[in-house]
Amino acid sequence: MAMRRLFTRDMALVAVMSLALNWLFPTGLGAQPSELAEGLVDPAGGAQANTRLAAASKLTWQKDLDQTLEMARRHKKMVLVDVYTDWCGWCHKLDRDTYTNPEVISFVNSQFICLKIDAEDGGKGERFARTYRVTAFPCIILLDATGKKVGAFYGYRSADQFPDAVRQVMTRG
């Protein structure tokens, strides 16, 4: 009888904790079966970094041209350069609305190493903008892995427009 009471009390505690966790974390704490099947999470719950999941969830912007070109050579990808200024409202909108879109992230990460250049930093960014003749912002430049300019386009593009604008530059170049 005492054992049954302890079991009932323990089960009630588990139920209350489960309800509390579901309330605190409505999307759950565990991995979804599809994530396990695709190898996106470590089923053992280890502390391994998951680069595929990270790569799929955001764009990672490099800040150094030479390192970015080396990465592009190593991964056999092109470089997508976003040349911006701090005062450019359209540049901020591109960051906020376009570069956070899952389809844009997937498209860009599959083909490019990303580089962000401040055209008015008083140093390397300014020299880059002069070298590649940037005349307006935002400016998206595509480079091959050697640093040769494939092409560019200026101005804001929505998430729906961005992949097509990049493809046009790739086919023109």
MDAnalysis code that builds the backbone (N, CA, C; Angstrom):
import MDAnalysis as mda
import numpy as np

u = mda.Universe.empty(519, n_residues=173, atom_resindex=np.repeat(np.arange(173), 3), trajectory=True)
u.add_TopologyAttr("name", ["N", "CA", "C"] * 173)
u.add_TopologyAttr("resid", np.arange(1, 174))
u.add_TopologyAttr("resname", ["MET", "ALA", "MET", "ARG", "ARG", "LEU", "PHE", "THR", "ARG", "ASP", "MET", "ALA", "LEU", "VAL", "ALA", "VAL", "MET", "SER", "LEU", "ALA", "LEU", "ASN", "TRP", "LEU", "PHE", "PRO", "THR", "GLY", "LEU", "GLY", "ALA", "GLN", "PRO", "SER", "GLU", "LEU", "ALA", "GLU", "GLY", "LEU", "VAL", "ASP", "PRO", "ALA", "GLY", "GLY", "ALA", "GLN", "ALA", "ASN", "THR", "ARG", "LEU", "ALA", "ALA", "ALA", "SER", "LYS", "LEU", "THR", "TRP", "GLN", "LYS", "ASP", "LEU", "ASP", "GLN", "THR", "LEU", "GLU", "MET", "ALA", "ARG", "ARG", "HIS", "LYS", "LYS", "MET", "VAL", "LEU", "VAL", "ASP", "VAL", "TYR", "THR", "ASP", "TRP", "CYS", "GLY", "TRP", "CYS", "HIS", "LYS", "LEU", "ASP", "ARG", "ASP", "THR", "TYR", "THR", "ASN", "PRO", "GLU", "VAL", "ILE", "SER", "PHE", "VAL", "ASN", "SER", "GLN", "PHE", "ILE", "CYS", "LEU", "LYS", "ILE", "ASP", "ALA", "GLU", "ASP", "GLY", "GLY", "LYS", "GLY", "GLU", "ARG", "PHE", "ALA", "ARG", "THR", "TYR", "ARG", "VAL", "THR", "ALA", "PHE", "PRO", "CYS", "ILE", "ILE", "LEU", "LEU", "ASP", "ALA", "THR", "GLY", "LYS", "LYS", "VAL", "GLY", "ALA", "PHE", "TYR", "GLY", "TYR", "ARG", "SER", "ALA", "ASP", "GLN", "PHE", "PRO", "ASP", "ALA", "VAL", "ARG", "GLN", "VAL", "MET", "THR", "ARG", "GLY"])
u.atoms.positions = np.array([
    [0.831, -1.192, 0.000],
    [0.000, 0.000, 0.000],
    [0.877, 1.259, 0.000],
    [1.873, 1.286, 0.868],
    [2.767, 2.448, 0.927],
    [3.533, 2.597, -0.387],
    [3.918, 1.475, -0.971],
    [4.641, 1.508, -2.236],
    [3.743, 2.064, -3.343],
    [2.470, 1.678, -3.338],
    [1.535, 2.160, -4.343],
    [1.307, 3.658, -4.191],
    [1.251, 4.150, -2.982],
    [1.073, 5.578, -2.726],
    [2.287, 6.358, -3.245],
    [3.495, 5.833, -3.004],
    [4.700, 6.487, -3.508],
    [4.706, 6.528, -5.033],
    [4.327, 5.407, -5.648],
    [4.273, 5.343, -7.101],
    [3.273, 6.356, -7.643],
    [2.074, 6.446, -7.021],
    [1.043, 7.381, -7.450],
    [1.530, 8.816, -7.294],
    [2.186, 9.096, -6.172],
    [2.705, 10.444, -5.932],
    [3.783, 10.781, -6.973],
    [4.681, 9.849, -7.274],
    [5.737, 10.073, -8.254],
    [5.153, 10.304, -9.646],
    [4.140, 9.520, -10.010],
    [3.507, 9.685, -11.316],
    [2.819, 11.047, -11.415],
    [2.196, 11.481, -10.323],
    [1.547, 12.791, -10.308],
    [2.592, 13.886, -10.487],
    [3.748, 13.721, -9.839],
    [4.828, 14.696, -9.966],
    [5.345, 14.741, -11.410],
    [5.507, 13.569, -12.028],
    [5.943, 13.499, -13.422],
    [4.927, 14.187, -14.330],
    [3.643, 13.964, -14.094],
    [2.593, 14.577, -14.912],
    [2.624, 16.098, -14.769],
    [2.764, 16.588, -13.551],
    [2.809, 18.035, -13.317],
    [4.044, 18.639, -13.993],
    [5.204, 17.971, -13.872],
    [6.424, 18.474, -14.507],
    [6.278, 18.466, -16.028],
    [5.656, 17.425, -16.557],
    [5.445, 17.350, -17.999],
    [4.564, 18.494, -18.481],
    [3.492, 18.773, -17.756],
    [2.614, 19.893, -18.111],
    [3.375, 21.217, -18.041],
    [4.182, 21.371, -16.998],
    [4.946, 22.609, -16.847],
    [5.941, 22.779, -17.997],
    [6.633, 21.702, -18.363],
    [7.590, 21.789, -19.467],
    [6.882, 22.070, -20.786],
    [5.731, 21.456, -21.005],
    [4.972, 21.729, -22.229],
    [4.496, 23.171, -22.272],
    [4.164, 23.729, -21.132],
    [3.742, 25.126, -21.082],
    [4.934, 26.047, -21.342],
    [6.098, 25.725, -20.750],
    [7.278, 26.553, -20.922],
    [7.891, 26.419, -22.319],
    [7.846, 25.217, -22.879],
    [8.456, 24.935, -24.175],
    [7.424, 24.291, -25.095],
    [6.506, 25.085, -25.647],
    [5.410, 24.514, -26.437],
    [5.870, 23.772, -27.684],
    [7.042, 24.101, -28.225],
    [7.511, 23.394, -29.418],
    [8.317, 22.161, -29.062],
    [8.516, 21.907, -27.801],
    [9.208, 20.698, -27.372],
    [10.689, 20.922, -27.159],
    [11.284, 19.970, -26.451],
    [12.712, 20.025, -26.168],
    [13.507, 19.043, -27.012],
    [12.869, 17.998, -27.470],
    [13.568, 16.934, -28.187],
    [13.621, 17.180, -29.670],
    [14.375, 16.353, -30.333],
    [14.498, 16.426, -31.782],
    [13.286, 15.798, -32.440],
    [12.920, 16.341, -33.563],
    [11.849, 15.770, -34.364],
    [12.398, 14.559, -35.109],
    [11.555, 13.559, -35.400],
    [12.043, 12.380, -36.127],
    [12.718, 12.731, -37.450],
    [12.202, 13.741, -38.159],
    [12.814, 14.110, -39.440],
    [14.219, 14.665, -39.236],
    [14.453, 15.373, -38.129],
    [15.784, 15.899, -37.855],
    [16.767, 14.765, -37.571],
    [16.312, 13.745, -36.854],
    [17.164, 12.601, -36.590],
    [17.496, 11.871, -37.885],
    [16.490, 11.679, -38.733],
    [16.685, 10.947, -39.985],
    [17.646, 11.683, -40.911],
    [17.621, 13.019, -40.903],
    [18.480, 13.795, -41.792],
    [19.859, 14.061, -41.179],
    [20.074, 13.573, -39.946],
    [21.364, 13.774, -39.305],
    [21.581, 15.189, -38.831],
    [20.492, 15.933, -38.601],
    [20.640, 17.328, -38.188],
    [20.890, 17.472, -36.695],
    [20.583, 16.445, -35.933],
    [20.851, 16.501, -34.504],
    [21.556, 15.231, -34.085],
    [22.290, 15.317, -32.993],
    [22.986, 14.169, -32.442],
    [22.016, 13.443, -31.511],
    [21.550, 12.237, -31.865],
    [20.556, 11.559, -31.042],
    [21.039, 11.297, -29.633],
    [22.347, 11.242, -29.418],
    [22.861, 11.025, -28.075],
    [22.843, 12.306, -27.260],
    [22.526, 13.420, -27.907],
    [22.467, 14.693, -27.187],
    [23.827, 15.251, -26.869],
    [24.848, 14.828, -27.593],
    [26.206, 15.286, -27.336],
    [26.374, 16.762, -27.652],
    [27.530, 17.281, -27.329],
    [27.801, 18.705, -27.521],
    [28.433, 18.982, -28.873],
    [28.275, 18.050, -29.841],
    [28.837, 18.241, -31.173],
    [28.208, 19.444, -31.848],
    [29.025, 20.250, -32.510],
    [28.484, 21.366, -33.291],
    [27.847, 20.784, -34.543],
    [26.695, 21.306, -34.895],
    [26.020, 20.790, -36.081],
    [26.070, 21.845, -37.165],
    [27.028, 21.716, -38.054],
    [27.231, 22.746, -39.058],
    [26.141, 22.747, -40.102],
    [25.567, 21.568, -40.428],
    [24.495, 21.554, -41.421],
    [23.288, 22.326, -40.933],
    [22.918, 22.138, -39.669],
    [21.774, 22.857, -39.138],
    [22.066, 24.352, -39.076],
    [23.266, 24.714, -38.613],
    [23.623, 26.132, -38.537],
    [23.636, 26.761, -39.917],
    [24.172, 26.046, -40.876],
    [24.246, 26.584, -42.236],
    [22.866, 26.784, -42.820],
    [21.934, 25.947, -42.445],
    [20.595, 26.028, -43.008],
    [19.751, 27.090, -42.325],
    [20.167, 27.573, -41.168],
    [19.301, 28.465, -40.415],
    [19.641, 29.952, -40.551],
    [20.815, 30.285, -41.076],
    [21.172, 31.696, -41.239],
    [22.326, 31.839, -42.220],
    [22.561, 33.058, -42.636],
    [23.726, 33.355, -43.459],
    [24.872, 33.738, -42.524],
    [26.038, 33.235, -42.816],
    [27.219, 33.585, -42.028],
    [28.058, 34.532, -42.865],
    [28.205, 35.749, -42.379],
    [28.921, 36.782, -43.121],
    [30.366, 36.848, -42.677],
    [31.273, 36.737, -43.631],
    [32.696, 36.921, -43.380],
    [32.986, 38.417, -43.465],
    [34.149, 38.824, -42.934],
    [34.500, 40.244, -42.955],
    [35.842, 40.503, -43.648],
    [36.576, 39.457, -43.948],
    [37.892, 39.607, -44.546],
    [37.904, 38.991, -45.947],
    [38.260, 39.784, -46.953],
    [38.236, 39.335, -48.339],
    [39.168, 38.151, -48.583],
    [40.411, 38.228, -48.122],
    [41.370, 37.158, -48.386],
    [40.925, 35.828, -47.780],
    [40.463, 35.862, -46.548],
    [39.975, 34.634, -45.902],
    [38.746, 34.093, -46.631],
    [37.883, 34.989, -47.079],
    [36.672, 34.576, -47.787],
    [37.018, 33.919, -49.115],
    [37.971, 34.482, -49.847],
    [38.393, 33.889, -51.115],
    [39.013, 32.512, -50.887],
    [39.783, 32.367, -49.828],
    [40.362, 31.061, -49.495],
    [39.255, 30.044, -49.195],
    [38.256, 30.456, -48.444],
    [37.121, 29.568, -48.150],
    [36.393, 29.186, -49.442],
    [36.223, 30.143, -50.331],
    [35.542, 29.882, -51.603],
    [36.324, 28.862, -52.431],
    [37.640, 28.998, -52.453],
    [38.464, 28.022, -53.190],
    [38.336, 26.631, -52.560],
    [38.412, 26.595, -51.259],
    [38.355, 25.316, -50.539],
    [37.009, 24.621, -50.734],
    [35.924, 25.386, -50.735],
    [34.570, 24.808, -50.839],
    [34.031, 24.817, -52.269],
    [34.861, 25.315, -53.208],
    [34.466, 25.388, -54.622],
    [33.143, 26.140, -54.811],
    [33.115, 27.336, -54.221],
    [31.939, 28.200, -54.302],
    [32.363, 29.581, -54.776],
    [31.371, 30.371, -55.147],
    [31.601, 31.775, -55.475],
    [31.429, 32.597, -54.195],
    [31.740, 33.880, -54.292],
    [31.593, 34.793, -53.157],
    [30.474, 35.778, -53.462],
    [29.557, 35.914, -52.540],
    [28.504, 36.923, -52.632],
    [28.885, 38.031, -51.658],
    [29.132, 39.216, -52.203],
    [29.565, 40.360, -51.388],
    [28.409, 41.348, -51.263],
    [28.086, 41.702, -50.035],
    [27.095, 42.743, -49.761],
    [27.879, 43.985, -49.344],
    [27.906, 44.990, -50.214],
    [28.587, 46.245, -49.903],
    [27.525, 47.210, -49.390],
    [27.722, 47.700, -48.174],
    [26.705, 48.508, -47.499],
    [27.338, 49.730, -46.840],
    [26.470, 50.598, -46.317],
    [26.904, 51.684, -45.435],
    [25.973, 51.678, -44.232],
    [26.425, 52.253, -43.149],
    [25.611, 52.290, -41.929],
    [24.341, 53.128, -42.101],
    [24.397, 54.165, -42.924],
    [23.257, 55.081, -43.076],
    [22.240, 54.597, -44.105],
    [22.523, 53.521, -44.809],
    [21.672, 53.050, -45.907],
    [20.464, 52.264, -45.382],
    [19.295, 52.866, -45.482],
    [18.066, 52.219, -45.022],
    [17.736, 50.947, -45.790],
    [17.970, 50.951, -47.102],
    [17.694, 49.761, -47.916],
    [18.632, 48.620, -47.557],
    [19.852, 48.947, -47.148],
    [20.803, 47.924, -46.703],
    [20.265, 47.232, -45.452],
    [19.746, 48.021, -44.522],
    [19.183, 47.446, -43.288],
    [17.950, 46.604, -43.591],
    [17.140, 47.055, -44.538],
    [15.943, 46.289, -44.925],
    [16.340, 44.958, -45.565],
    [17.391, 44.969, -46.362],
    [17.908, 43.740, -46.962],
    [18.330, 42.754, -45.865],
    [19.048, 43.254, -44.873],
    [19.463, 42.412, -43.736],
    [18.257, 41.850, -42.993],
    [17.314, 42.698, -42.723],
    [16.162, 42.348, -41.887],
    [15.161, 41.446, -42.604],
    [14.862, 41.738, -43.862],
    [13.757, 41.047, -44.547],
    [14.199, 39.978, -45.543],
    [15.256, 40.218, -46.269],
    [15.655, 39.294, -47.332],
    [16.601, 38.223, -46.811],
    [17.651, 38.631, -46.108],
    [18.664, 37.673, -45.666],
    [18.189, 36.756, -44.544],
    [17.026, 36.987, -44.000],
    [16.479, 36.111, -42.965],
    [15.469, 35.121, -43.522],
    [15.164, 35.220, -44.810],
    [14.189, 34.337, -45.439],
    [14.797, 32.941, -45.653],
    [14.104, 31.882, -45.229],
    [14.664, 30.524, -45.359],
    [15.038, 30.121, -46.784],
    [14.250, 30.525, -47.775],
    [14.568, 30.175, -49.165],
    [15.827, 30.902, -49.638],
    [15.965, 32.156, -49.261],
    [17.163, 32.919, -49.620],
    [18.383, 32.305, -48.933],
    [18.243, 31.986, -47.658],
    [19.342, 31.380, -46.904],
    [19.790, 30.082, -47.568],
    [18.840, 29.232, -47.904],
    [19.165, 27.957, -48.539],
    [19.853, 28.162, -49.886],
    [19.309, 29.055, -50.702],
    [19.889, 29.343, -52.023],
    [21.317, 29.875, -51.893],
    [21.505, 30.871, -51.061],
    [22.815, 31.510, -50.933],
    [23.830, 30.541, -50.327],
    [23.458, 29.856, -49.244],
    [24.399, 28.940, -48.599],
    [24.815, 27.784, -49.505],
    [23.964, 27.402, -50.437],
    [24.300, 26.268, -51.305],
    [25.350, 26.631, -52.361],
    [25.495, 27.919, -52.670],
    [26.369, 28.297, -53.781],
    [27.453, 29.315, -53.455],
    [27.356, 29.974, -52.303],
    [28.242, 31.106, -52.039],
    [28.842, 31.080, -50.640],
    [29.975, 31.748, -50.535],
    [30.520, 32.175, -49.253],
    [30.174, 33.659, -49.181],
    [29.620, 34.103, -48.069],
    [29.126, 35.482, -47.956],
    [30.161, 36.401, -47.306],
    [30.255, 37.604, -47.848],
    [31.175, 38.620, -47.347],
    [30.417, 39.934, -47.240],
    [30.516, 40.585, -46.094],
    [29.890, 41.895, -45.889],
    [30.992, 42.938, -45.802],
    [30.839, 43.997, -46.591],
    [31.849, 45.050, -46.661],
    [31.197, 46.398, -46.373],
    [31.731, 47.114, -45.369],
    [31.287, 48.479, -45.078],
    [32.097, 49.422, -45.962],
    [31.431, 50.041, -46.923],
    [32.113, 50.884, -47.906],
    [32.644, 52.180, -47.322],
    [32.286, 52.483, -46.091],
    [32.751, 53.728, -45.481],
    [33.473, 53.481, -44.161],
    [34.207, 52.374, -44.091],
    [34.901, 52.048, -42.846],
    [36.234, 52.767, -42.686],
    [36.655, 53.496, -43.721],
    [37.920, 54.218, -43.649],
    [39.132, 53.337, -43.891],
    [38.923, 52.106, -44.326],
    [40.044, 51.184, -44.539],
    [39.796, 50.230, -45.685],
    [39.864, 48.930, -45.362],
    [39.751, 47.891, -46.387],
    [38.417, 47.938, -47.138],
    [37.346, 48.224, -46.433],
    [36.033, 48.289, -47.071],
    [35.957, 49.407, -48.096],
    [36.521, 50.540, -47.732],
    [36.545, 51.675, -48.650],
    [37.394, 51.367, -49.889],
    [38.536, 50.727, -49.674],
    [39.392, 50.337, -50.805],
    [38.688, 49.321, -51.702],
    [37.973, 48.374, -51.085],
    [37.226, 47.380, -51.857],
    [36.188, 48.074, -52.736],
    [35.429, 49.006, -52.147],
    [34.386, 49.716, -52.893],
    [34.980, 50.511, -54.059],
    [36.147, 51.113, -53.856],
    [36.827, 51.829, -54.946],
    [37.307, 50.866, -56.021],
    [37.930, 49.789, -55.597],
    [38.476, 48.799, -56.537],
    [37.387, 48.210, -57.431],
    [36.245, 47.895, -56.837],
    [35.159, 47.273, -57.593],
    [34.129, 48.303, -58.094],
    [34.487, 49.592, -57.973],
    [33.694, 50.699, -58.528],
    [32.237, 50.707, -58.069],
    [32.047, 50.589, -56.760],
    [30.707, 50.633, -56.182],
    [30.241, 52.080, -56.169],
    [29.054, 52.323, -56.728],
    [28.552, 53.693, -56.841],
    [27.250, 53.938, -56.082],
    [26.635, 52.893, -55.538],
    [25.375, 53.047, -54.798],
    [25.232, 51.866, -53.831],
    [24.252, 51.987, -52.942],
    [24.068, 50.965, -51.906],
    [22.598, 50.600, -51.770],
    [22.307, 49.356, -51.410],
    [23.243, 48.246, -51.301],
    [23.738, 47.819, -52.677],
    [24.916, 47.235, -52.687],
    [25.497, 46.692, -53.913],
    [25.855, 45.234, -53.648],
    [25.328, 44.353, -54.465],
    [25.629, 42.931, -54.348],
    [26.577, 42.580, -55.485],
    [27.755, 42.094, -55.130],
    [28.779, 41.731, -56.109],
    [29.044, 40.237, -55.998],
    [29.141, 39.585, -57.149],
    [29.534, 38.180, -57.181],
    [30.969, 38.092, -57.668],
    [31.782, 37.355, -56.930],
    [33.177, 37.142, -57.281],
    [33.422, 35.655, -57.469],
    [34.341, 35.325, -58.374],
    [34.768, 33.930, -58.419],
    [35.785, 33.731, -57.286],
    [36.280, 32.531, -57.127],
    [37.163, 32.222, -55.999],
    [38.534, 32.885, -56.093],
    [38.844, 33.498, -57.254],
    [40.107, 34.218, -57.389],
    [39.939, 35.708, -57.091],
    [38.691, 36.153, -56.914],
    [38.427, 37.564, -56.657],
    [38.000, 38.330, -57.888],
    [37.890, 37.648, -59.016],
    [37.452, 38.311, -60.249],
    [35.948, 38.565, -60.181],
    [35.579, 39.795, -60.540],
    [34.166, 40.185, -60.507],
    [33.388, 39.488, -61.627],
    [32.360, 38.757, -61.228],
    [31.481, 38.087, -62.184],
    [30.384, 39.053, -62.622],
    [29.907, 39.861, -61.682],
    [28.866, 40.830, -61.972],
    [28.336, 41.430, -60.683],
    [27.368, 42.345, -60.825],
    [26.826, 43.040, -59.658],
    [25.434, 43.562, -59.966],
    [24.700, 43.851, -58.907],
    [23.458, 44.604, -59.047],
    [23.312, 45.513, -57.842],
    [22.560, 46.584, -58.050],
    [22.374, 47.589, -57.017],
    [20.935, 47.594, -56.537],
    [20.755, 47.989, -55.283],
    [19.427, 48.210, -54.748],
    [18.847, 47.027, -53.997],
    [17.775, 47.327, -53.309],
    [17.064, 46.331, -52.501],
    [16.328, 45.332, -53.386],
    [16.332, 44.070, -52.979],
    [15.508, 43.032, -53.589],
    [14.802, 42.295, -52.462],
    [13.521, 42.043, -52.653],
    [12.767, 41.282, -51.662],
    [13.255, 39.835, -51.678],
    [12.803, 39.058, -50.715],
    [13.180, 37.643, -50.656],
    [12.730, 36.904, -51.912],
    [11.599, 37.282, -52.474],
    [11.113, 36.639, -53.704],
    [11.983, 37.002, -54.911],
    [12.515, 38.218, -54.928],
    [13.277, 38.707, -56.077],
    [14.774, 38.373, -56.015],
    [15.294, 38.217, -54.815],
    [16.742, 38.119, -54.628],
    [17.388, 36.943, -55.380],
    [16.892, 35.708, -55.230],
    [17.553, 34.606, -55.956],
    [17.586, 34.811, -57.469],
    [16.504, 35.335, -58.043],
    [16.480, 35.578, -59.487],
    [17.479, 36.662, -59.884],
    [17.601, 37.690, -59.084],
    [18.578, 38.759, -59.377],
    [19.999, 38.197, -59.359],
    [20.292, 37.332, -58.398],
    [21.616, 36.712, -58.327],
    [21.837, 35.795, -59.528],
    [20.840, 34.996, -59.868],
    [20.954, 34.098, -61.045],
    [21.215, 34.883, -62.333],
    [20.540, 36.015, -62.480],
    [20.758, 36.851, -63.673],
    [22.200, 37.310, -63.767],
    [22.768, 37.714, -62.642],
    [24.166, 38.143, -62.629],
    [25.062, 36.961, -62.986],
    [24.757, 35.789, -62.460],
    [25.573, 34.604, -62.743],
    [25.546, 34.239, -64.222],
    [24.405, 34.350, -64.865],
    [24.303, 33.984, -66.279],
    [24.859, 35.059, -67.197],
    [24.773, 36.331, -66.774],
    [25.346, 37.430, -67.560],
    [26.867, 37.361, -67.559],
    [27.393, 37.035, -66.375],
    [28.841, 37.052, -66.194],
    [29.493, 35.917, -66.855],
])
